[in-house]
Amino acid sequence: MSYLDDVSFQYYPADITKCAPMGEVSLRSFIESHRTPNKDIEELFTQISKAASLGDLKKKNELKKGLYYFTPCVKVDKWRDYSNILSFSGLMQIDFDGIRHAEEFRDELFEKLGCVVCAYVSPSKLGMKALVRIPICKSVDEYKSYAYGLFHYLERYIGFDAATKNPILPLYLSIDPNIRSREDPFTWDLQGLQIDEFDMSKVDPDFEASEHLSEDDLRGVAKHIKNTISQADRHQVGHKYVVSGALLAGGYASMYSNINQDLMLDYIFRCIDESYYLQKDTSGYKKTATTMYKKGLLAPLEYDNK
């Protein structure tokens, strides 16, 4: 059996708040769905692109709920969360945003790195994503060690997004008729360390996270952060709303024990991706968000649902 047929992973509805997997898809099927999408999906992407070009974010985001996302790096039990990881797939995703000549870059990286299983451009032609073959890991820390080893090589390229060190980061369905893939990729087996990983020793050692938020309050937290970042579209100003949203997110994530800190950062990035105004420099805004999120983690914030 080919490597592409031997590996499978879970898929989910596109609504980021729905974290229960719907089923599994083979790696080969994942690749083919990007190369030759069905008519309905192709039409849906056309409508999404049209809504984006018209600045109709509400319609764009509503349309995107008809797509799917995947967790190609792990399989989970019932819920997409670190505590529910059942196994690792031996895949790692990599991501580049806001790049010119994305198709040329896709081909260049694919040819240079024999560990790249597949590489494809985003519908906007301003981003590129890829899946890389790594050893099958036994823990999140082991997975991250391979990520840091690979990132040391990739960070030289413009637009590289290090958020993919999170193994449960969602990967959204895309389309690229010229997606590149190989049947028998090499295994990337070089490990590394993250020099600037957030130092939890800076957090007050006497502070203990509060009890869990209710499901309604968790939704309220998500809405508060999204509404803050989306102000960038209303006022055509990006930096201060990304800073505000990231600080809020960090404060909530350090305050409440049932908010996963990696998933919260993932959610901030998703809010940035969904902003029409912030599309002009998603990579830069994500770097700002990461910095401010880490600062927010030092200042626990209580959620007021009033």
N, C-alpha and C positions, 0 to 999 in steps of 0.2 A: 504493500500500500504506500502511496506517495505521502510525503510529509504533509502536504496540503489537505489530504483527506484524513490524516490521522489526528489532526488537532481540531478541537471544537471549543466554542465558548458561548456564553449566554447573551441574549438580547433582551431589550426592555422597551416599553413605550417611551416616546420622546419626551414626555413630561418629566422634568428632572426631579419632581417631588415624588414620583412613583418609582420606588427602588426595588421592587420585586421582579425577578426575571420571568419572562414569558415562556422561554424555551431555549434551545441551543441551535447553533448553526455551525457548519464545518468551515474551516479556514478557506477552502476552495469556493464554497458557496458565497462567503463574504466577498471574496475577490470578484467573482463573477457578477454579483449584484451591483458592484461598482462599474464593471466594464459594460454590462448589458442590462441596465435596470428595466423593470417592466414599465409599460406605458403609463400607468397611473403614477408611479414614482417619478418618472421623467417629467410628466406634466406638472406634478406638484413642485418640483424644483424650479420649473419655468415660472410658475406663479409666485414662488418665494423670491426669486430674483427680480421679478417685475415689481413686487411690493417693496422690496429693498430699494430699488432704483427710484421709486416714487416717494420714498421716505415714510411709507405706511408701516411703521414698526408693529402696531397692534395686529394688523392683518398678517404680516410676516411671521410673527411669533405664534399666531393661531394656526397658520398653515403648517409650521414646523412640527406641531403636535401630531401630524399624520405620519411622521417618520419614526425611526427607531434609533436607539443607541445600544452600544455593545460594551462589555467589559472583557476585552481580548486577553488580558493578562492573568485573570483569576476566575475561578468559579466560586459562587457564594451559596450559602444556605438560606433561602427565603428572602434575604435582604442585603442590599449592597452596602456593606459596612466592614471595616477591618475585622471586627470581632466575629464576623460570619464567613470569613474566607475559608473555603474547604480545601482548595488546591490552587497551584500556580500552573499556568499553561506552557511556560517556556517561551512566551512572547512578551515583548516590551513595545509600547508605542512611542513614537517620537513626533514632534510637531514643530512646524515653522510658520510664523504669521507675518503678514505685511511684507512679503518679499516680491521683488520683480522677477520676471522670467521664471515663474514657478515650474513650468513644464521642463525647461532646460535643467533647472536645479534638481527636479525629480529624477531625470535620467542620469545626471552626473553623480548624484549620491548613490543611486542604485548600482551604477557601474563600479564605483569606488569601494563600496562596502558589500562584500559577498554575504554578509549576515542579514542583509535586508530581504525580508520575505516578500513584501509588496510595498509599493510607493505610489502615491496618487496626489493630484492637486485638488484643492477645494473648488466648489462651483464658481466662486468669485475669481479664481485663477490668481489669487493673492496669497495663497497658503499651500503648504505641502505637508502631508502626513505619511507615516510609514510604520510598518511593523517589523521588528527585528527579532531574530531568534537568539535566545539566551538559554543557559541551563535551567532546568526545572527547579525552582527554588522551594525552600521549606519554610521561609519566614519573610515578613515584610523587610526586615533589616538586610537579609541576604539579597532580596530583589533590588533594594536601593543601592547596595554596593555595586551591582552590575550597572545600574543606571548611572552612578557617579563615574564609573570607569568609562562608559560610553559618552557621557556628557563632556568629559575632559577633551574628547575629540571633536564633538559637535558644536561646542560653545564658540568656536572660532567663526561660525557661519552667522550671518545677519538673520535676525528673526527667530532664532532658536528659543523655544519655550521649555523651561526646565520643569514645568508643572507635571510632566509625565513621570516624574519619580514616584508619583502616587499610583500604586498598582490597580486601584479601583476607580481611576479616573475614567469617566464615560467617553466613548468614541462614537461620534454621531455618523449616521449613514451619509454618504456622499455619492457623487457620480464622477467617473473619469473613464471615458472609452479607451484611453491610452494608459491605463494603470499598468505598472510594471510588476512582474512577479516571477519567482523562480521556484522550481520544484524541490530542490535540495539545497537550501541555504546553509552556509557555515554557521557555527554557533559562536556568538560573541562571549568570550569567557574571561575578559579582563575586568578586574574589580577596582574600585577606587573609594575614596572618602570625600565627603562633602565638607569643605573647610568652614563655610559660613552657616552650617546648620544651626537652627535656632537653639540658643542656650537656655534650657529650662531652669538653670540655677539662678537666673535673673528674676524669676518669679518669687514672690513672697513665700518662703517655705512654710509659714504658718497659715497660709490661705488654703482653704478647701473648697472645691467646687460645690455649688448649691445642689439641692435635689433636682431631679429631672424636671424639665419643663413639660407641660402638657402638650398634646398634639396640636391643639389650637394655638397655643403660644409659640410653638415651633414654627407654625405657618405664619404667625404674626411677625416673628423675627425675620423670616425669609422675605416677607413682604416689605418690612421696614428697610432692609438692606437694598432690595431691588428698587424700591421707590426712590431711595436716596441716589443711587447710581444713575437711574433713568432721568434724573433731573438734568443730566448732561445734554440730553436731546431737547429738552424744553428750553434750556437757557443757552445752548450752543457753547457751553464751557465744560471742559472735561476734568481737569486736574483736581479742582476742589471737591467735586462730587465723588470721584474715585477715592480720594483721600478720606473723605467723611464716611463713605460706605465701608471701606476697609477697616477703619478704626472701630466703627460700630461692630463689625463682624468679629474682629479680634477680641473686643471686650466681652461680647456674648459667648464666644467660643471658650474663653478661659473661665467664665463664670459658671457655665452649666455643664454638668458631667455627661449629658446625653447629646451634646453637640460635638461631633467628630471634627477635630481641627483641620485635618487634611481635606475633608469633604466641604468644610466651610470655605476654605480657600478656593476649592474647585467651584463652588457656587458663585463666589465673587467673579471668577474668570468667566463663568457662563453669563453673568449679568453684563459684563463688559462685551462679550461676543454678541449679545443681543441688542446692544446700543448702536444705532445708526451713526451717531456723531463720533463715538469712540472707535469706529472701524478704521479711521484714518491712521491710527497708531496703536493697535491692540497690544502689540508686544511691549511698547513703552508704558502704556497704562497698566499692564499686568505687572511690570516690574515695580511701578509705583505702588500698586495695590499690595504686592507681597511685602514691601518694606513697611508700609503703614499697618498692615495686618499684624506683623510681628510686634510692632509698637503697641497695637491694641491688646495683644495678648498679655502685656505687662500691666494693663489697667482693667481688671474685671468690671463688667458693666451689667447692672440689673435691668431686666426687661420690664417695662411698664406697659401693660396691655390696655391702658385707658386711652 
